Amino acid sequence: MSVLVEFAMFPTDKGESVSSYVSRVIKVVDESGVNYKLTPMGTVFETETVDEALSVLKNSYEVLAPDCNRVYATVKFDIRKNRSNRMSQKIASIETKLGREVKK
């Protein structure tokens, strides 16, 4: 199974710049061992189960909870059975259709 997750999570009670808090979240994702990609507007990661994905999200929240009174999060899931490695495969499919060389 492939569980693709796109999410953003940050406190809304810490002023205009929250990169130090987002860095905490990304550290959790990084240390989880899941394959992920950081983007300017969020993070995409892939797990093999929904439970694994939810664990990453829960741990991400928990790193903010001690000193953040309000946390905003958006989460999107794309769950597909009998597939894996879709983070790179989905991009490669589009690049191929555009006639571009697929980066490995």
Steps between C-alpha positions, in 0.01 A plus 500: 500500500609857441380783720599836357453790739533869432487715811588831656505560874594814689400709801278803447585664831873559445514801270575551136802271459454141615792329327657395830179313584466350151860382536396298804227332297739420214749353746227262620424399141870457423564290810197281425691351207221550247575620150399868484534818299491846650329765285453873559137443604514165679650155511417181309587160640419138425437209735381143456206525742249756618612436859858596411378821333283591798792434734719748312223760518437437870871524583522820297223655704649380828828681434304828477248439777713589806540868412243569228146582604355484150622277216365510146530196274388399154525136396424320175521122453526291183473134599551229240521126546754283321738787424817649647756771427234728356670823601752457222281297263227764479755771413675274247169426328432869442857576394483217244169627361659846465789347306753583766785287624405334827735588787612208714 
